[in-house]
Amino acid sequence: MRDHISERSRSMPVSGIRVIFEMAQKMKDVIRLEVGEPDFDTPKHIKEAAVKALDEGYTHYTSSAGLMELREAIAEKLKRENGISVDPESEVVVTVGASSAINLCLLTVVNPGEEVLIPDPGWPQYQGQIRLAGGVPVGYPTPEAMGFKPDFNALERKVTEKTKAMIINSPNNPTGAVLAKDDLEKLARVAERHDLIVISDEVYEKFLYEGSHVSFATLPGMEDRTLTVNGFSKTYAMTGWRLGYVAGREEFLSQIAKMNLHVNSCPPAMTQRAALAALQGSQKPVEEMFQEYKKRRDVIVKGLNEIKGVKCLNPGGAFYVFPNLSAYKRPSMELTKYLIEKARVATVPGVSFGEQGEGHLRLSYANSIENIVEALRRMSEALKKLS
């Protein structure tokens, strides 16, 4: 029956994150540092809003663009916090997670055979979603030697006559790197010079340890060519709720809303009411999560750098570290499997995030300090045997 499976499906790579996730699921006493998911519970007032929404009958279809009151709240948030002005009626679309928002952007913008520039290392789903849209993913290097910031000379060389769009992600998954305003301005010049659409993935904006977040759409000349993607999963510990959004010019958003209808019909009504409570309610839980992540970051970076053969840069945002273990002269997938089998610590091979990720591992510190300290101890003992 293999001939009945589409080439599209067969050509889609298996995520290295999923490989390790499935291994960890079947093992006991594994410290899970592979999953990019907050370990905190969704704040109480958000859950209560969902229950209330169910009681009030929010169990039916909504507009494919989302509930108007939520779109209005998103537009207010974008204006107040990001400096982005959009019309909630025509320039905001609520989606089933930020990943769906990116997918819809690509389906709307990319024609078959057109190329999309993505950060390398970068979130693996960018590649898969570009391929689903019929496009060709092209990684632009963000080397460790440059603090995981773009190599702009290499980026320019990646642009061809087929290049249609560019994805940027700051703070970055998997490196935690944050693009400063001057980095973004250089990317803006590339976009303008080559007439590129920019998809700005800003889902980790609230977890920024140094400096302040700059939204790409606020740079001169970028307002009309930028699609800003964000969501609720990371900020409000709502990964299972599956709600995100995209904002940009009506020319694009009207098409994205149409695509959303065909792909998802609409986002869940009760989840949208919970998201409204998230935006309009207390932000104290977000600040508390941020402060805890910051403590964990300091612990894990210090601990990793104390392990022989491991070098780890201090991430400026998100909740990941991307240590260099190339001194062990083993492929990152091999090292990852070794650590889960011998140390009972689940990590992600760096190669899963692109060619530039080889020699690294991604560790999520969305786990307790107690577990992080124990994971570091186990890793140190296991890695000694490879020295």
N, C-alpha and C positions, 0 to 999 in steps of 0.2 A: 504493500500500500504506500510505500515511500513516494512513488510517482504522483500520488494524490496530495502530497504536502507541498505547499507553495515554496518556490525558491526564496522568497522573501523571508519566510519563517526559518527555513533551513540555514540561511546565511547569517541569521542573527546570532551573535556570539553569546555564550553563557557567561553571566557576570561572575567574576572572581569572588565578589562579595557574597553572592548566593551560594557558591560552592562551599565556602567556609561556614556560612550560616547553617547550611544543611548538615555539615559535619558536626558542628557544635550542638545542634538540636538532638543528635543521637548519643551524645557523650555526657557523662556525669562530672561534676566538680570542675566545670569549665568557667573561667572568668571571661565574660563576653565584652570584648573591646572592639568587636568588628562592626557592630550595628550603629549606624548614624541616627540614633533615636534618643531623645531625652529620656532619662530614667525617672523623671518626675511625673506625677499624676497631673492630668488636666486640672487647672484651678477650679475650685468648688463652684464659684458663681457662673462659670461657663457651663458646667454640667447641669446646674440647676436651670439655666436658661433653656437647655435642650429639652429637659423634662417638661418644663412649662410649655414649650412650643408644641410638644406632642399633645399635651392636654388641651391646647388651644386649636388643634386641628391642622398644624403645619405638617401634613402628611401627603400633600398633593404636589403636582407639578408646579414649578415656578417658571418665570421667563428663562429662556436659554441663556440669557446674560446674567441671571441672578436676581434676587429680591432687590427692589429699588432702594429700600432703606439701608441695606447692606452696601450697595454700590455708593450711596451717598456718604456713608461712614468711611468707606475706603477712600473716596475722593477727598474727604476732609482730612483724613490721616495723611495722605500723600501731600496735600498742600501744607499742612501744619509741620510735618516732620521731615519731608523730603524736598519741599519746594517745587513740587510738580503740580501743575494745574490741569485738571481734566474734567470733562463734563460727565457726571455719573450716569446720565441717560444714554450716552452714545460712545463713551471712551473708557468704560470699565466693564470687564467681563469676569464673572465669578466662575471658577472652574473646579473640577474634582481633583484637588491637589495642585501644587505648583508644577509638578511634573507634567500634568495634563495641560497646564497653561503653556509650557514650553513646547509640548507636542503640537498643540493647536497653532501656536505661532509659526512653527516650521511648516505645518500643513498649509498654512495660509500664504507663506512667503516663498517657499522653495519649490521650484519646478524640477522634474526628473533630470538628473545629471548635473545640477548646479551644486557648487561647493559651499560649505559652511565652515568657517574657522572656529575652532574650539581650543580652550586652554589644555596644554599637556604638561603636567598632569591635570586631569579634570574629571568631573563626575562621569562615570561610564555611560549612563543613560543618554547623554548627549549624542554619542555615536549611534546608538540604537534608534533613537527618535529621528535623527537625520536620515538614516537609511529607510525607516518606515515612510518618510515623506518623499523618498526617491532621490534624496540628495547624497552628496559625498562628504563625509567628515574629513577635515584636514586639521591636524593638530598644530598649534603654534607653541614653540617651546617657552616654558617658564622655568628656567634652570634654578637649581638650588643655589648655585654660585651667585645668582642675582636675587637671592631671597625669595625665590619662586615668583618673581615678577616677570613680565613678558620680555623676551629678547626682541626688541623692536626691529632690528636689522633682519633677523630670521623671519619675523612676522611679515615684513614687506615682501620677502622672497616667496612666501607661501601664497600670495595673492596672484590669481590668474584671471583671465577674461571670463572664467566660469564662476568666480567667487561672487556669491549673492549676499551672504550675511555673516555676522560674527557674533559669537556668544561670549559674554564676559561674566565672571562670577567672583564677587568680592563682598565679604570674606569668602575665601575659596575652600571648596571641598575637593581634594583631601588635605591640602597643605596648611590651611588656616591663614594664608597670605592675604594681606589687605592692600588694595590698590589705592595709593594716595592720589590726590587731585592731579598732580603733574603726570602720573601714569595714565590716568583716565584721559587727560588732555591729549596725550600722545596717541592713544587709541582713537580718540575723536578725530584727529587729523588723518589717521589711516582710513577711518570710515568715510570721511568727507572726500578724501582724495580718490577713493575707489567706489564711491556711491554705494556703500554697504548699509543694509539694515542691521541694527544692533539689538540683540536680545540680552537684556541686563538682568541676570539672576541674582536677586538681592535677599534671598531667604534667610541669610545669617546676619542681617544688618544689625540686629539687637545685641549680638554677641561680639562686640568690638572692644578690645582691651586697650588699644592706643588710638589716639586721634579721633576723628569724627567721620561718620559715614557720608559719602558723597554719591548721590544718585546720578547715573550717567546722563539721564534725560535733561538734567539742569545745566549741562555744559552748553556753551554757545553753539547754535546750529544743530544740536542733537535732538531737540524736542520732537521734530517731525519724523526722525528716522529711528527712534528708540521705542522698543516694547519693554516695559518694566514689569518684571515678574516677581511676585512675592506670595507669601502664604501664611498659614497659621500653625503648621505642623511643628516647626522648630521653636518659634517664639513663645507659643502658648502650650507646648507639649501636647499637641493635638494630631500626632501622626496618623492615628487610626480614624480620625474624623474625615480626612481627605477633602480639604478645602484650600484653594489658592485663588489667585486672581492675576489678571494682566491688565495693564493700562497703557494707553497710547492714543494716537490720532484716530479719528473716526473712520478714516479710509481703511485702516487695518482692522479696527475693533469690530466694525459691522460684519466683516468677513469671518473674524474669529468667533463671534456670537453664532453665526450661521454654522460654522464647523462644529461648534460645541453642541448644537442641536442634533447634528447627525452622529456625533461620537458618543455623547453622554445624555442627550435629551435636555437635562438640566442638573445642577448640583442639588443634593438633598436639602429639602426645605428646612427640616429641624436643625441640621448642621449649620445652615446659614444663619439661623436665629442665634445659635451658640456663638458663631463668629462675630455677630453684631455685639453680643455681650462682651466678648473678648476685647473688641476695639473700644467700646464705650465704658467698660467697667474698670476696676482698679488694675493698675499696672504694677502693683507691688510684687505679685508673684513672679513677673518677668525679671524684675530687678533682683529678687532673691535667687532665682535660678542663675542669673548672670554672675552674681558674686560667688556662688558656689562653683561654677565652672572656672572662674578665675583662680580660685584656690587649687582646684584640681589640676589646672594647667601648670601652675608653678611646681606642684608635686611631681607630675609625670615628666616634665621636661628635665628637672633636676635629676630625677631617678634614672632616666634613660641615658643622660650624659655621664652618669657614674658607672655605666656598664661598659666594660672594655669592648672596643670595636664598634660602638654605637655613637653616632653624632646626631644631635637633634636641635634644629632651629626653634626659637621661641615663636609660636604662631601669634599673629596679631588679632585673630578673630576665629569665629566658629567654635567647635569643640573637638578638634582633631589635632593630632601631631603626626608628622610624616618623617620619622627618623631614617637616617642613612645607615644601612647595615652592609654596605658593599664590601667592607673589610672581611666579611665571612666568605666572599667569593662563591656565593651560591645564588641561584635564581630566587627571586622573591617568593614565588609560589612554593618552592621547595622549603624555604625558611618558614613560611607561614604554616605549612603542614607539619613541619618539625615541631614548631612551638605549640601547636594545638595538641599534638600527640604526646610530646615529652613534657611540656610545661603546663598543659591544660589551660592555655591562654589563647583565645581566638583573636586574631588580627586579620588584616586584609593585605594581600600582596600588592606592592606598588605598581606592578605592571598592569594591573586591572584598570589603572587610571591613565594609561598611555605609555608610550615608549620611554618618555622621560622619567616615568615612575619606577622603572626597574632599579633594583638596588635599595629600594625603600619599602617600608611597611606603613600602613595607616592604622593608627590606634585611635579609637574614640574614647574621650574621657567623660562620656556621659554615663558614668558609673561612680560608685562611692569611693571616697579617698581610701577607705579600708581595703576595698577590692583592688584599687589601683596599686597600692603599696604591695599587696600580696602578689599581684601579677608581675610587678617589677622584680620582686624577689625570685619568683619562679623563672622568669625569663633569664635573669642573670645566671642562675644555676644551670639552666639548660644550655645557654650559649657558651658557658665555660667549657663545655664538653666538645664544642666545635672549634675552639681556639687552637 
